[in-house]
Amino acid sequence: MYRALFFIASLVLALSFPARADSLTGRVVRVADGDTITVLDANNQQHKLRLSGIDAPEIKQAYGQASRKHLSALVAGKTVLAEWYKRDKYGRTVAKVLLDGQDVCLEQIKAGMAWHYKKYQQEQTPQDRAIYAVAEDEARSARRGLWKEADPMPPWEWRAAKR
């Protein structure tokens, strides 16, 4: 009986956290937009990364260029560590990107250059989920970046309207 309960509790705990399948290190060679970069690894292989936990304005959307510029200032030409766990439907590696231990995804939110992408928050650790949510609230309250607008359109709504 105790073994069964222990097994079930262990399984529930394991499934409540996203699996981190792998990590890669590389130099950022391209910043496509506020949540997509390309890194070149030590084997000269390129990896297109979609920053996890955030959704930044599209390039043609209000604050799209500013978001891209902010991300570029943070990481362009620098070596980053990407902790990844899946690929999205476009084949991009979905990753939490770290620069000298600093969470680049979180920095985009703090600057008001991205939303915490709550649609996928269950894929984040509980700690990251909480930190990203608080960071978005703080950026909104301080009216940083896209939060200067009275009612900024989230990128998922903008994309849906374009379809």
N, C-alpha and C positions, 0 to 999 in steps of 0.2 A: 504494500500500500504506500509506504513512504517513498519507495523507489519511483513509483508511478507519479506521485505528486512532485517529487524532485525533478523528474524528467519533464513534466509538463511546465513547471515553473521555469526551468532552464530554457526550454523551447520558447516560451513566451518572452522571456528576457532577451534571448538572442534575436528574435524576430522584431523586437521593438527598436533595435538599433540598425542603421544601414550597414551593410557589409562594405568594407574598404578592400577592394580586390587588389589594388596595386598602387604604385606611385611611380612617377617619372620626374626627372630633372632635365630642364632644357632652357635655352636662351630664347626669349620672346623675340620673334622675327616679324610678327605682324599683329596688329590690333585691328580687327575687322569692325567692331562696334563696342558698346559698353559692357558686353558680357561674352565676347568671343575673341580668343587669341590663338595664334599659332606659335608653337615652340619647336625648336630644333634640338634634338637630343645629341648625346655624345657620338652616336652612330650616323649623324647627319640625316636622321629620319624626322620628317615633320609630323607634328601631332596637332590637329585642330581641337581646341578645348572650348567647351561651353562652361562658363563659370556656374557652379552649383549654388542653389539657394537664392539666386537673384534673377531678376528680369529687368533689363535696362531698356530705355526708349530705343525704338528703331531709328536708324540713321536719318530717315526722312521725317521723323516725328519731332515734335518740340523737345529740345534737350538731347536729341540723339547725337548730334555732333559734339556737344559739350561732354556727354557721358563718355564717348569714345576718346576725346582729348584727355579727360581726367584719367581714364584707365591707361592710356598711352604714357602719360607723364609718370604714372606709378611703375609700369613694368617694361616699357619698350627697351629692347637691347639688354635687359637684365636676366639673370638666371633665376628661375623660379622652381619650386617644388610643387607638383600637382598630385594631390591625393584623389584618385578616381575610383569609381565603383560601377560605372555603366557607360553605355553609348546611347545617344539619343536617336530618334528616328531619322536624323540626317547623317548619322555616322560619326558625329562629333563625340569626343570623350568628355563626359560630364565630370568636372573636377573642382575640388576646393583648391584654390591656388594660393600658395604662400611665398612671400618674398622676405627673406631673412626672418622667418617666423611670424611675419605679419600677414593676416588674412586679407587678401586683396578683395575678395568678394564682399566682405564686411566693410572695407574701406569705401567701396562704391556706394553702399547703402548710407554710411555715415555722412558722405559728402552730398547726399541727395541726388545721386546719379543713377540710382536703381531702386527698385522695389524689392522687398523680401518676397520671394516667389512662393507664396503660401500654398499654391496648388501642389507643390512638391516638398513641402516642409516635413512630411513624414519620412523622407529620405535622409533628413539631417539628423544629427545626434540631438538629443533633447537640449543639451547645452547650447549648440549652435542655433537651434530653433529659437530659443529664448533670447540669445544675444542679438540675433538678426532682427527679431521683432521689436526689441527695445531700441535698437539703433534706428530703425525706420521711424518709430514714434518720436524719437529725439530729433531726427532730421526734419520731420514734418513740423514739430513744434517750433524749431528754430528757423523754419522756412528756408532751408538750405536747398540749393540746386533747383530741381524740378518742383519742389514744394513751395517755391515762390509763387507759383500759379495757384489760383483759387481752387481749381478742381482738375489737376493733371490727369490725362487719360492714360490708364495703364497700357503697356504694350500689348498684352493679350487682347484687350478690347480694340485697340488700334488695328491689330492684325486681322481680327474677326471682321471689322468694318471694311477692310480692304478686299476681303474675299468675295 
